[in-house]
Amino acid sequence: MTGHLAAAHGSPSTTLVLPAKNFTDGTRDPGLFLAELDHVRRMLLRAGLEDVTKIALIGPSSRPGHQLDYRFVQIVPGAEPAFELRGSCGHSILAACSVAGRSGELPPLHPGQRIRVNVLNNGDSVQCSVEESHPDRERLGASFLLRPPIPLDDLLLFGSPVTELPHRGGSVEVTGASMGNPYVFVRAADLGVRGPEELFAADDALFADLCDLRESAQDRLGWPSGVFPKIAALLPLGPGRLAARAVSVPSWHPTLALTGAVCLAAAARVPGSLPQQLAAAIPGTPDDATPGTLRIRTPGRWATVTARTAGAGPALTEVGVRGTTVTYLGPAPVTAPAPSGLRARRYA
């Protein structure tokens, strides 16, 4: 088995991309699958690559109209390392496409090429478009395609645009939405943050507040502890513009996850949601004939996201993020798991 490393700009971790054919089917034997993943994690540690916390398993897709199957694995560091398999990662999808064009899973990438990716974790259909191609890097865009369209109300985690969650003896308003990954969005001002520079400089106290709110959201949703839902604090910067800071694994996200930008843009189309209120008057025509465009400022860069809706409902049809640079870093020192010698243990 040959692994490859690729880094998407703005991601908190390089992605290790591996051929899925070398792993057990996790639905048939989850214990062995997790043991195989732990074998890979230990090899990364021995190679001095403990900062690599994202794994992408790829292979040819049998889903009609799709070229690549993709399964995302998040390594959750700690005294008892665990694996999170429930969500996805947009940056790692792009890294997977970059590697696939070099490893033979896909034809070599070229400008204008479009790749449909089937996300096995959650059933998402993501179209990656090649904007630029170079020997050591690509610039790729990503669009989440929704067929059939999703009514905006169906995006809401708590069933309403705004929900109050308990926090530090009181309560705080949040919007919970799921698109790409589930997220909870909160006004940074409600946590004592007065402007973007303060938002990006804030450290332990704000981080603790957001982690506390994520635990409250997990309790409300009846979800187990872990990385979901993701959480981000928002500040308004004018019509169609927001500042955002998000928690990642195990610390601050250096920018905002691609799935976070997608979820935020989708939530901003929901009438009455906190993102919609804070980004008031997102550009777009009243009948939604053109996409709503949201500009998001993060600690590391600006991102531009478009969310398209249709119908009287309306319903979300597509959310896209403009090009992200992915750098190919080369082969990784990872060998194939040896199933006969692996023993299953319990992982979160």
ChimeraX attribute file (.defattr): number of C-alpha atoms within 10 A of each C-alpha:
attribute: neighborCount
match mode: 1-to-1
recipient: residues
	/A:1	13
	/A:2	14
	/A:3	20
	/A:4	24
	/A:5	23
	/A:6	27
	/A:7	24
	/A:8	26
	/A:9	19
	/A:10	20
	/A:11	21
	/A:12	23
	/A:13	20
	/A:14	24
	/A:15	31
	/A:16	27
	/A:17	30
	/A:18	27
	/A:19	20
	/A:20	17
	/A:21	12
	/A:22	16
	/A:23	18
	/A:24	19
	/A:25	12
	/A:26	11
	/A:27	8
	/A:28	9
	/A:29	11
	/A:30	14
	/A:31	17
	/A:32	20
	/A:33	20
	/A:34	24
	/A:35	22
	/A:36	22
	/A:37	19
	/A:38	21
	/A:39	18
	/A:40	20
	/A:41	23
	/A:42	14
	/A:43	17
	/A:44	19
	/A:45	12
	/A:46	12
	/A:47	12
	/A:48	10
	/A:49	15
	/A:50	14
	/A:51	14
	/A:52	19
	/A:53	21
	/A:54	23
	/A:55	25
	/A:56	25
	/A:57	21
	/A:58	26
	/A:59	18
	/A:60	18
	/A:61	17
	/A:62	11
	/A:63	13
	/A:64	8
	/A:65	12
	/A:66	16
	/A:67	19
	/A:68	22
	/A:69	21
	/A:70	26
	/A:71	25
	/A:72	26
	/A:73	23
	/A:74	21
	/A:75	22
	/A:76	18
	/A:77	14
	/A:78	8
	/A:79	6
	/A:80	8
	/A:81	12
	/A:82	19
	/A:83	19
	/A:84	17
	/A:85	16
	/A:86	15
	/A:87	20
	/A:88	26
	/A:89	24
	/A:90	25
	/A:91	27
	/A:92	29
	/A:93	28
	/A:94	31
	/A:95	30
	/A:96	32
	/A:97	29
	/A:98	31
	/A:99	31
	/A:100	23
	/A:101	14
	/A:102	16
	/A:103	18
	/A:104	10
	/A:105	17
	/A:106	17
	/A:107	11
	/A:108	15
	/A:109	22
	/A:110	15
	/A:111	14
	/A:112	11
	/A:113	14
	/A:114	17
	/A:115	19
	/A:116	23
	/A:117	28
	/A:118	26
	/A:119	22
	/A:120	19
	/A:121	14
	/A:122	15
	/A:123	12
	/A:124	18
	/A:125	21
	/A:126	26
	/A:127	21
	/A:128	23
	/A:129	23
	/A:130	23
	/A:131	19
	/A:132	18
	/A:133	18
	/A:134	12
	/A:135	8
	/A:136	12
	/A:137	19
	/A:138	25
	/A:139	21
	/A:140	26
	/A:141	20
	/A:142	28
	/A:143	21
	/A:144	23
	/A:145	18
	/A:146	15
	/A:147	11
	/A:148	9
	/A:149	16
	/A:150	18
	/A:151	18
	/A:152	21
	/A:153	19
	/A:154	16
	/A:155	22
	/A:156	22
	/A:157	20
	/A:158	19
	/A:159	13
	/A:160	16
	/A:161	23
	/A:162	19
	/A:163	17
	/A:164	13
	/A:165	18
	/A:166	15
	/A:167	16
	/A:168	9
	/A:169	5
	/A:170	8
	/A:171	13
	/A:172	16
	/A:173	16
	/A:174	24
	/A:175	29
	/A:176	27
	/A:177	30
	/A:178	21
	/A:179	23
	/A:180	27
	/A:181	23
	/A:182	21
	/A:183	26
	/A:184	27
	/A:185	30
	/A:186	24
	/A:187	21
	/A:188	23
	/A:189	14
	/A:190	14
	/A:191	15
	/A:192	11
	/A:193	18
	/A:194	12
	/A:195	15
	/A:196	21
	/A:197	11
	/A:198	12
	/A:199	22
	/A:200	19
	/A:201	9
	/A:202	13
	/A:203	12
	/A:204	10
	/A:205	10
	/A:206	19
	/A:207	18
	/A:208	12
	/A:209	14
	/A:210	24
	/A:211	17
	/A:212	15
	/A:213	23
	/A:214	25
	/A:215	22
	/A:216	15
	/A:217	26
	/A:218	17
	/A:219	13
	/A:220	13
	/A:221	12
	/A:222	9
	/A:223	12
	/A:224	11
	/A:225	12
	/A:226	16
	/A:227	21
	/A:228	19
	/A:229	23
	/A:230	25
	/A:231	24
	/A:232	26
	/A:233	23
	/A:234	28
	/A:235	24
	/A:236	22
	/A:237	17
	/A:238	14
	/A:239	16
	/A:240	22
	/A:241	24
	/A:242	22
	/A:243	25
	/A:244	26
	/A:245	27
	/A:246	25
	/A:247	23
	/A:248	18
	/A:249	16
	/A:250	13
	/A:251	12
	/A:252	18
	/A:253	20
	/A:254	20
	/A:255	26
	/A:256	27
	/A:257	23
	/A:258	26
	/A:259	26
	/A:260	26
	/A:261	27
	/A:262	29
	/A:263	25
	/A:264	31
	/A:265	30
	/A:266	30
	/A:267	29
	/A:268	28
	/A:269	26
	/A:270	25
	/A:271	13
	/A:272	16
	/A:273	22
	/A:274	24
	/A:275	29
	/A:276	22
	/A:277	16
	/A:278	22
	/A:279	26
	/A:280	18
	/A:281	14
	/A:282	21
	/A:283	17
	/A:284	15
	/A:285	10
	/A:286	7
	/A:287	11
	/A:288	17
	/A:289	12
	/A:290	15
	/A:291	21
	/A:292	22
	/A:293	21
	/A:294	26
	/A:295	21
	/A:296	26
	/A:297	22
	/A:298	22
	/A:299	20
	/A:300	13
	/A:301	12
	/A:302	14
	/A:303	19
	/A:304	17
	/A:305	23
	/A:306	21
	/A:307	27
	/A:308	23
	/A:309	24
	/A:310	18
	/A:311	13
	/A:312	9
	/A:313	11
	/A:314	18
	/A:315	21
	/A:316	26
	/A:317	21
	/A:318	21
	/A:319	27
	/A:320	26
	/A:321	23
	/A:322	15
	/A:323	19
	/A:324	22
	/A:325	21
	/A:326	27
	/A:327	21
	/A:328	22
	/A:329	16
	/A:330	13
	/A:331	15
	/A:332	19
	/A:333	16
	/A:334	20
	/A:335	13
	/A:336	15
	/A:337	19
	/A:338	12
	/A:339	16
	/A:340	7
	/A:341	8
	/A:342	16
	/A:343	11
	/A:344	15
	/A:345	10
	/A:346	9
	/A:347	13
	/A:348	13
